[in-house]
Amino acid sequence: MVSRKGRLAAVIAGTGLLALTAACGQSDAAGQPAPTAGATGQAEQPLRVVATTTQVADFARNIGGDRVQVTQILKPNVDPHDYEPSPADIQAISQAEVVVKNGVGLEKWLDQTISSAGFDGTLVDTSKGVKIRQGEGEEEADGDPHIWHDPRNAKIMSGNIAHAFEAADPADKAKYEANLRAYDGKLDTLDAEIAEKIDSIPAAQRKLVTNHDAFGYYIDRYHLTFVGSIIPSFDTSAELSGKQISDLVARIRDTGTTAVFSESSLPPKTAEAIGKQAGVKVEAGEDSLYGDTLGPAGSAGATYLQMEEHNTDTLVDALGQ
């Protein structure tokens, strides 16, 4: 069996020529650099941005507005923990001026991909300045990467993106600053609304069981009780044992927990089996939580703001009864 790292190396090797061709394509027929928008008098071209995850792509679009062209690598409802880049991803990175990542070890495939793509622009680690929750064991050495589930962290992430856009495109600094102020206001409103809704759940009923350990920042921010997760790890690719399942069922019963929450990017089968064993309801399908990814256009989690609103409303409906 070929390892994940081996498959990634094969993809990168096969796309090295694509990156070189893309770089060469930025010159004119005489071998001179293609004229810039300013040299031709045409409208300035938007900043070419590649964003790794659905969340940071949404932040980038809100901050950049019409001054950026965002290529999003991870598609909605795709698990970021075990993603393997495609040739199109590598080519997009080779042509980007700015690459935006979540950080905290979420995109373990990115460094090798950037190097092989020949990217020499600005790399934005949106986690810079965020207080990272610590994990247990070697597999969680980087800490908890699900930083976006606290809107205060989303403000830090958006600020990091804005600063990078301003540095790469100083002429539009005022636009990026204005967009950041507007989005910060929306995040502040979201934070207050979530707190108010969670407070409506009786304290003894604020008990959370999820597919994996994706909601630690949300739990800490809004004072819920974490009972456990089906995959007790920050990473959905972690191994799951029968004993862990039986222990979780016992904790659900012992704590009087009333619901198990599946996640949109993971199959609900195990959550449904645990819920049946424990004798509690399972929130799945349209009522799944958005843990690692936003949803597709038109869904309840199509944007970051909608995702957190949906998650909160789902928790209130299930736990507040």
C-alpha positions in Angstrom: 0.0 0.0 0.0 1.3 3.4 -0.9 1.4 5.8 2.1 -0.3 9.2 2.1 3.1 10.9 2.0 4.1 8.7 -1.0 0.9 9.6 -2.9 1.5 13.3 -2.2 5.1 13.0 -3.5 3.8 11.4 -6.7 1.3 14.1 -7.3 3.9 16.8 -6.7 6.4 15.2 -9.0 3.8 14.9 -11.7 2.9 18.5 -11.5 6.3 20.1 -11.4 6.2 20.7 -15.1 2.8 22.4 -14.7 4.2 24.8 -12.2 7.2 25.6 -14.5 4.8 26.0 -17.5 2.6 28.4 -15.5 5.6 30.5 -14.4 6.8 30.6 -18.0 3.4 31.6 -19.1 3.7 34.9 -17.2 6.1 36.3 -19.8 5.3 37.6 -23.3 6.3 36.1 -26.6 9.6 38.0 -26.6 10.6 36.4 -23.3 10.0 39.7 -21.4 7.7 39.9 -18.4 4.1 40.5 -19.4 3.1 44.1 -18.9 1.4 44.9 -15.6 -2.0 46.6 -15.4 -0.4 49.8 -14.5 1.9 49.8 -17.6 -1.0 49.3 -20.0 -3.4 51.7 -18.3 -6.0 49.0 -17.7 -7.7 48.4 -14.4 -5.5 46.9 -11.7 -5.8 43.1 -11.5 -7.1 41.6 -8.2 -4.6 40.0 -5.8 -4.2 36.3 -6.6 -4.9 34.5 -3.3 -5.0 30.7 -2.5 -6.8 29.8 0.7 -6.5 26.3 2.1 -9.7 25.7 4.1 -13.3 26.8 3.6 -13.1 29.0 6.7 -10.0 31.0 5.9 -11.3 31.3 2.3 -14.4 32.9 3.6 -12.4 35.3 5.8 -10.3 36.2 2.8 -13.3 37.0 0.6 -14.8 39.2 3.3 -11.6 41.1 3.9 -10.5 41.3 0.2 -13.8 42.0 -1.4 -13.4 42.7 -5.1 -9.7 43.4 -4.7 -8.8 39.7 -4.4 -9.4 36.6 -6.5 -9.6 33.7 -4.0 -8.9 30.1 -5.1 -10.1 27.8 -2.3 -8.4 24.4 -2.1 -10.6 22.4 0.2 -14.2 22.1 -1.0 -17.2 22.2 1.4 -17.7 19.0 3.5 -14.3 17.7 2.7 -12.3 16.6 5.7 -9.1 18.7 5.9 -7.2 16.3 8.2 -6.3 13.7 5.5 -6.5 15.8 2.3 -4.2 15.2 -0.6 -3.6 18.1 -3.0 -4.5 17.8 -6.7 -2.5 19.0 -9.7 -4.9 21.9 -10.0 -4.2 22.9 -6.4 -0.4 22.9 -6.9 -0.7 24.9 -10.1 -2.9 27.5 -8.3 -0.3 27.9 -5.6 2.4 28.3 -8.1 0.6 31.3 -9.6 -0.6 32.9 -6.3 0.7 36.1 -4.7 -0.7 35.2 -1.3 -1.4 31.8 0.3 -3.6 31.8 3.4 -3.6 28.8 5.8 -5.2 27.9 9.1 -2.0 26.7 10.7 -1.7 24.7 14.0 -0.7 21.7 11.9 -4.1 21.3 10.2 -2.6 21.4 6.6 0.2 18.9 7.1 0.5 18.6 3.3 1.0 22.3 2.6 4.8 22.9 3.2 5.9 20.2 0.7 3.3 21.4 -1.8 4.4 25.0 -1.6 8.1 24.1 -2.0 7.5 22.0 -5.0 5.1 24.6 -6.6 7.9 27.2 -6.5 5.7 29.6 -4.6 7.6 32.8 -3.5 4.8 35.1 -2.4 3.4 35.8 1.1 2.3 32.9 3.3 -0.2 33.9 5.9 -0.5 31.7 9.1 -3.9 32.9 10.4 -3.3 31.3 13.8 -0.6 33.8 14.7 -1.6 35.5 18.0 -4.2 32.9 18.8 -3.9 31.1 22.2 -3.8 27.5 21.2 -5.4 24.7 23.2 -3.0 22.0 24.0 -3.4 18.3 23.1 -2.3 15.0 24.5 0.4 12.8 23.1 2.6 13.0 20.0 -0.3 13.0 17.5 -1.6 16.3 19.0 1.8 18.0 19.6 0.7 21.0 17.5 -2.3 21.7 19.6 -6.0 22.0 18.6 -6.3 23.5 15.1 -10.0 24.2 15.3 -9.4 27.8 16.3 -12.2 29.3 14.3 -14.9 28.0 16.6 -14.4 31.0 18.9 -15.4 34.2 17.0 -12.7 36.1 18.9 -10.1 33.9 17.2 -11.9 34.5 13.9 -11.2 38.2 14.4 -7.5 37.5 15.0 -7.4 35.3 11.9 -9.1 37.9 9.8 -6.8 40.6 11.1 -3.8 38.5 10.0 -5.2 38.2 6.5 -5.9 41.9 6.3 -2.3 42.8 7.3 -1.0 40.4 4.6 -3.2 41.9 1.9 -2.2 45.4 2.9 1.5 44.4 2.6 1.0 42.8 -0.8 -1.2 45.5 -2.2 -0.5 48.8 -0.3 -2.6 50.8 -2.8 -5.8 49.2 -1.5 -4.9 49.3 2.2 -7.9 51.6 3.0 -10.3 49.1 1.5 -8.9 46.2 3.4 -9.0 48.2 6.6 -12.7 49.2 6.0 -13.7 45.6 5.2 -11.9 44.3 8.3 -13.8 46.8 10.5 -17.1 45.8 9.0 -16.4 42.1 9.4 -15.1 42.5 13.0 -18.5 44.1 13.8 -20.3 41.1 12.4 -18.1 38.7 14.5 -18.8 40.7 17.6 -22.5 40.5 17.0 -22.2 36.7 16.4 -20.3 36.2 19.6 -22.9 38.0 21.6 -25.8 36.2 20.0 -24.2 32.8 20.5 -23.6 33.5 24.2 -27.2 34.6 24.7 -28.6 31.5 23.0 -26.3 29.1 24.9 -27.3 30.8 28.2 -30.9 29.8 27.4 -30.0 26.2 27.8 -30.2 25.1 31.5 -26.7 24.7 32.8 -27.1 21.0 33.7 -28.1 20.2 30.1 -25.1 21.9 28.3 -23.4 18.5 27.7 -21.8 17.9 24.4 -20.8 14.7 22.5 -19.5 15.0 19.0 -17.8 13.0 16.2 -14.3 14.2 17.2 -12.6 16.9 19.3 -13.4 19.8 17.0 -15.3 22.1 19.4 -13.0 22.7 22.3 -12.7 26.5 21.6 -16.5 26.8 21.3 -16.9 24.8 24.5 -14.4 26.9 26.4 -15.9 30.2 25.1 -19.6 29.4 25.9 -19.2 27.2 29.0 -20.5 23.9 27.9 -19.5 20.6 29.4 -17.5 18.2 27.2 -18.6 14.7 27.8 -16.6 13.0 25.0 -16.2 12.4 21.3 -16.5 9.3 19.1 -13.0 9.9 17.8 -11.1 11.2 20.9 -8.7 13.2 18.9 -8.2 16.5 17.1 -7.6 14.4 13.9 -10.5 12.5 12.3 -8.0 9.9 10.9 -7.1 8.7 14.4 -7.7 5.0 15.3 -11.0 4.2 17.1 -11.3 1.2 19.5 -14.2 -0.8 20.7 -13.3 0.1 24.3 -13.4 3.8 23.5 -16.9 3.4 22.2 -18.2 1.4 25.2 -16.6 3.9 27.6 -18.3 6.8 25.8 -21.7 5.1 25.9 -21.2 4.6 29.7 -20.3 8.3 30.1 -23.3 9.4 28.2 -25.5 7.4 30.5 -23.7 8.3 33.7 -23.8 12.1 32.9 -27.4 12.2 31.7 -26.4 13.5 28.4 -29.4 13.7 26.0 -27.9 13.9 22.5 -25.0 12.9 20.3 -24.1 15.3 17.5 -22.7 14.0 14.2 -20.7 16.3 11.9 -21.3 17.2 8.3 -18.0 16.0 6.9 -18.1 12.6 8.6 -20.4 9.5 8.1 -23.1 9.4 10.8 -23.2 5.6 11.2 -21.0 5.4 14.3 -22.8 8.3 16.0 -26.1 6.7 15.3 -24.9 3.3 16.7 -23.6 5.0 19.9 -26.8 7.0 20.3 -28.9 3.8 20.0 -26.7 2.0 22.6 -26.9 4.9 25.0 -30.6 5.5 24.4 -30.3 9.1 23.3 -31.2 11.1 20.2 -28.6 11.7 17.4 -28.5 14.9 15.5 -27.4 14.0 11.9 -28.2 14.9 8.3 -29.3 18.5 8.0 -28.9 18.8 11.8 -25.3 17.8 11.7 -22.8 20.2 13.2 -20.3 21.9 10.9 -17.0 20.9 12.6 -14.1 21.0 10.1 -15.6 22.6 7.1 -18.3 25.0 5.9 -21.2 23.6 3.8 -21.9 24.1 0.1 -23.6 27.2 -1.3 -27.2 27.3 -0.3 -26.7 25.2 2.9 -27.2 26.3 6.5 -23.4 26.5 6.8 -22.4 28.2 3.5 -20.5 31.0 5.3 -18.6 31.2 8.6 -21.3 33.3 10.2 -24.1 30.9 9.0 -22.1 27.9 10.2 -21.8 29.1 13.7 -25.4 30.3 13.8 -26.5 26.8 12.6 -24.4 25.0 15.1 -25.7 27.1 17.9 -29.3 26.8 16.9 -28.9 23.0 16.6 -27.4 22.8 20.1 -30.1 24.9 21.6 -32.9 22.9 19.9 -31.5 19.6 21.0 -30.2 20.4 24.5 -32.7 23.1 25.6 -35.7 20.8 25.7 
